[in-house]
Amino acid sequence: MKSRDEVKKCNQEMMTRDGDEENMAESIKGLKRTHRCTEVSVADTGSVVTVMGWVQKCRNKGGIIFVDLRDRSGILQVILEETDCGRENFAKGERLRSEFVIAVTGTVVKRSGAVNENLKTGDIEIRAAELRILSEAETPPFPIEAGSRTKEELRLKYRFLDLRRPDLQGNIMLRSKITADIRSFLVEEGFLEIETPILNKSTPEGARDYLVPSRVHPGSFYALPQSPQLFKQLLMCAGYDRYFQIAKCFRDEDLRADRQPEFTQVDMELSFVDVDDVIAVNERLLQAVVKSSVGRDVPLPIPRMTWTEAMDRFGTDKPDTRFGMELRDVSDTVQGCGFAVFTGALTNGGTVRGINAKGQAEMPRKKIDALTEFAKGYGAKGLAYLAVMPDGTYKSSFAKFMTEEEFAALIKLMEGEKGDLLFFAADKTALVLSVLGALRLELAGQMGLIDHERLDFLWITEFPLLEYSEEENRYVAVHHPFTMPMEEDLPLLESGDLGKIRAKAYDIVLNGTELGGGSVRIFQSEVQEKMFAILGMKKEEAKDRFGFLLDAFQYGVPPHAGLAYGLDRLVMLLVKAESIREVIAFPKVKDASCLMTSAPDVVDPKQLEELGIKLDEHN
């Protein structure tokens, strides 16, 4: 390690060679960063280092200036005293303000004051010999600090500043590590990383496509990929055996906290496999990534639950299993009671189900009314409730319609005890499940039942293959039209209740959020043709949309299956962020716009003319 005088002399000589020293004084030329801020440690005591970064804050104590220097690694304290750095450098130190970009050469010493145990570098400081102001800065519109309380709209407008905040930088850096770990794991497992096209043929099925007009093919459009689904199946047909891609995907749909119009997908496909094979490799992947990124153990095997069981117990196909409060079907128990809301739902083919809010019997009526309004937001006409008071008496919205014996039977089935509050919904089965599934989560949040330190992974399997769309008056695919039915349900494709066909499909869920999903694919032409027919797609239409895939199926296709994760969601959950916007460098907001760049925006009329596009002036 060179001495301080040697480093300073070397820097001065290099500046002289590069031209006029005065003009180059605030240039980086002649300097080479030796360490990031937190790479300097007590082991470097006595060494001369050069560090560079942003001024977090600066305190001039008269004769001595304390500078907190920040880069992506963290903060390092720099001390400027005129006896060490000279009058010129000290004068520059007096000009420093927050977010100035500086370079400092100096000696590592142990802290002269109290050790700051909150900093990785809290036991050392740099006594500066040379200071260069590489760039000055205006006062930022909000503090550059962790845990910012600044409104998200302002932070996103100045995202380039927001990205300097330590907690956001931590998220982005962890995302990079997770991505690298995924790549490393899959390569070790024999996967090949292969890119698929971004400009594709539009094959609308599900969410809306983002369309891109073609200049050289007037009137024709490309579609941005919603997923690499068809291409990865073609790669299996081509014999590549195991494929993966960190893929950009696009869907023109309404946004939520965990959705963006453009998102990143960890996409994979495997040949000569069945459900258990895909699940096994992905369990090992999740275990390795979680351990590497956040140091947590994921016990294997990850629990599995069929779609039917998940819906019956939790009212959703992405259940949060960190707490109980499971749904109970009380239809048989209330059949024939005097409460018309219950009996009417059952007469119309619906269901009556409930949840038990343990210990909440004395919940104020105002709060019960608020929960009823919450349920109405999910389509319920109302909520029925039954409070088993601590003294054993009842308070209920339907007390006068049921006998003591009926109440006792209902409470027993709900495992009600003194102090419990029971909620019930009665309507069509799908609506009841949706309402109580949402109410369960709302109550758990209010009651503090969720352990936010837990990581509960869960596989959901055996989804319905098809669901009936009243709007389209036909069956539609629950996932996509290339999903294989369960072998024992194949006869139902020819004759039977199509709604009972189960798919060889699987989703991976973490703490009540769907991380990803996949399926075994149809690889027999006759099954694929039958699937298209059920979906109301004639042979000519299927050929027009998917002809290249169907052609490939004529030349030998292996059994294959795949899965795709939302990388944004995975990182969001592992860093405990409330939105995927906190783990994406440059996200969009709820109307799919970018507050920083003002995208989307109008374009030059000449560009539209070249594309043969004329805008409707009335829209």
C-alpha positions, 0 to 999 in steps of 0.5 A: 500500500502506498503512503499518503504522500506517494498517492498524492504525488502520483495523482498530481503527476497524472493531472499534470500530464493530462493538461492544465492542473487548475482546469482538471482539479475537479476532474476524476482524472488521475484518481482511482477509487480503491474502495467502496465506502463500507469496504474500508475496515479497521484492518486498513488502519494506516493505509491511504485510500481513495473513496468516492460518492455522495455527501449524505450530510456535512457538519462544520464544527469550526476548524474541522468538517465531518462528512458522511460519504455515501455510496451504494455500499453504505456510509463512511465518515470523512474528517477534513482538517486544514492541517491535514488537507491544506487550505485549498481542500478545506475551503472546498470542504466548507462548500459541501452540501448534501448530494454533492459528488466528491472524491476523497484521498486520505488515511484510514484511522480509528475513530477519534470520537465514540464508535457508531455501532449503527454503521458498518464503518462506525469504528473508523474514519478517513482523515482527508488529504485531498478533496475533489468536488466532482459535481454539485447538487441542488437541494433535493425535493425530499430527504435521501434517507431510508424509510422515507415518508415522502408521498410515492408520487413525488418519489416516483417523479424523481425516481433517479433520486429515490433510487439513491435511498439505502433501503431502495438500493438494498432492494434493487441489489438483492434483486440482482443477487436473486436473479444471479442465484436463479441463473446459477442454480438452473445452469447447474441443473442442466438448463439452457438460457435461450432468448425468445422474440419480443415482437410476436404474432398476436394470439389473444387469449386472456389479458390484452396484448400491447400492440406494435404497428409495423412500418414495413407491413402497413396495417399489420401489428406485432404483439409484445409477449404476455409470456414466452409460452409458445416459443418455449414449447417449440424449444422442447419440440426442437430438442433443447430439453431444459430451457429457462429465461429471465423474460420481460413480459407485457400485459395491458391490464388493470394494475394492482400493488403486485402488478405492472404492465411490464414485468419480469418472469423467471420462465422455464420448460422441461422435457420428459417430465411430469408434475412431480419432476417440475415441482421437485426442481423448483422446490430445490430452486426456492430453497437455494434462493431463499437461503442465499438471499435472506438466510432463511430455511425452506423445509422440503417438501413444500406442502401441497393442496388441491384447488378444491381443498384450498377453495373449501378451506380458505375461499381462495386458490392462493391461501395465506396459511400463516394463520387459521380461521378456516371457512366452514360449510354449514349448509346441511346444518342450517337446511330447513331453519327459519332464516330465509337468507340461508334457506333461500341461498340453498334453494337456489343451489348456493351455499352457507359458510362461516368463519370464526373470529376467536375472542371477538364476541364483544366487537362493537356493532359499528365495527361489525357494520364496517365489516359488512360494508367490506363484504358488500365490496366483494359482492355480498348482500350482507353478513350474518353474525352470531356472537357467543358472549362470555356469559354464554348468551347469544347476540345475533342478527338472525336470533329470532329465526332459529331455535336454541337447538339449531343455534347449538348445532351451528356453534358446535360445527363452527367450533365456537366457544364463549367469546367467539364471533361467527360470521356467515355468508349465504349466496352462490358458492363462488361468491360466498367463497370470495367474500369469506376469503377476503373477510378472513384476511381482513379480520386477520389483519385487524386481529394481528394474527399474521406472523410477518416473519414466517415464509409459508410456501404452498403448492396448489394443484389440480386446478379446473381445466375449464370454466364457463363464461356467461359473457362468452356463453362458452367454456374458457381455459382457466390457464391457457389452451395448452394445459394437459387434463388429468389422465383419468379425466380425459374421457370427460373431454368426449362426454361429461361435465366439462367443468369437472375436468381437472388440469395437470396445473400447479401454482406456487404460493407464498404467504397468500400471494401467487408467485408463479404457476405452470402445467404439464402441456398437451403434446398429442395433436388429437387432444390439442384439437379437442381442446380447441374445439371445446373452446369454440375454436374452429380448425381454421381459426386454430391454424391461423392463430397457432399453426406454427405450433400445430405444425411442430406437433406433426414432427415428434414432440416430447412430453413437456411441462413448465413453470414461470415465476413473477420475479418482482413478486418473489423479491417483494415478498422476500424484502417485505415490501408492500408493492412491487414498485419498491423492487423495480428500478423504474416502475409505472403507476396504476394508470400504467404511466411513468411519472418520471418520463411522462410515458406514454406520450404523444408522438410526432405526426410524421411517425404516425404517417409513416406507420399509416395510422390516423388517430380518432380526434374524438378520443 
